[in-house]
């Protein structure tokens, strides 16, 4: 599709998928961990996943992936 439409594509990209219990401020708490670690977020997209759950995709620059993983407690 991208080639057909002559769109410029860069990649690959890395992102974090964070899942949790849906409540007011849940995503703000997750992003707050990155703020506290002084990591800039390139993009984020969050959804309510139903049944009281949420999901958020968080993109950071390639040089910040390891630091972000530590801040988010990723294994």
C-alpha positions as CSV (number, residue, x, y, z in Angstrom):
1,X,0.0,0.0,0.0
2,X,2.8,2.5,0.9
3,X,4.8,1.7,-2.2
4,X,1.7,2.0,-4.4
5,X,0.8,5.4,-3.0
6,X,4.5,6.5,-3.0
7,X,4.5,7.2,0.8
8,X,7.8,7.5,2.5
9,X,8.2,4.8,5.1
10,X,10.8,4.7,7.8
11,X,11.3,1.9,10.2
12,X,11.3,-0.4,12.0
13,X,9.8,1.4,15.0
14,X,9.6,0.1,18.5
15,X,6.8,0.7,20.9
16,X,5.6,-0.4,24.3
17,X,2.1,-1.9,24.9
18,X,0.9,-1.2,28.4
19,X,-2.2,-2.9,29.7
20,X,-4.0,-2.3,33.0
21,X,-7.1,-1.7,34.9
22,X,-9.1,1.2,33.4
23,X,-9.7,4.2,35.7
24,X,-9.4,7.9,35.6
25,X,-5.7,8.9,35.3
26,X,-4.4,5.4,34.5
27,X,-2.6,6.5,31.3
28,X,-1.4,9.6,33.0
29,X,0.2,7.5,35.7
30,X,2.0,5.4,33.0
31,X,3.2,8.5,31.1
32,X,4.2,10.0,34.5
33,X,6.8,7.3,34.9
34,X,8.4,8.4,31.6
35,X,8.2,12.1,32.7
36,X,10.0,11.3,36.0
37,X,12.7,9.5,34.0
38,X,13.0,12.6,31.7
39,X,12.0,10.6,28.6
40,X,10.2,12.3,25.7
41,X,7.3,10.4,24.2
42,X,7.1,10.6,20.4
43,X,3.5,9.3,20.2
44,X,0.9,7.6,22.3
45,X,-2.5,6.1,21.6
46,X,-4.8,4.7,24.3
47,X,-8.1,2.9,24.3
48,X,-10.5,1.5,26.8
49,X,-10.4,-2.2,26.1
50,X,-13.7,-3.0,27.8
51,X,-14.4,-5.0,30.9
52,X,-12.5,-2.4,33.0
53,X,-9.2,-2.7,31.1
54,X,-7.2,-0.2,29.1
55,X,-4.3,-0.4,26.6
56,X,-1.8,2.2,25.5
57,X,0.9,2.2,22.8
58,X,3.8,4.4,23.6
59,X,6.5,5.3,21.1
60,X,9.9,6.8,22.1
61,X,13.0,7.6,20.1
62,X,15.3,4.6,19.4
63,X,18.0,5.9,21.8
64,X,15.5,6.0,24.7
65,X,14.0,2.5,24.4
66,X,16.2,0.9,27.1
67,X,15.7,3.7,29.5
68,X,12.0,3.7,28.9
69,X,11.8,0.0,29.4
70,X,13.5,0.4,32.8
71,X,11.1,3.2,33.7
72,X,8.1,1.2,32.7
73,X,9.3,-2.0,34.4
74,X,9.4,-3.9,31.2
75,X,11.1,-7.3,31.3
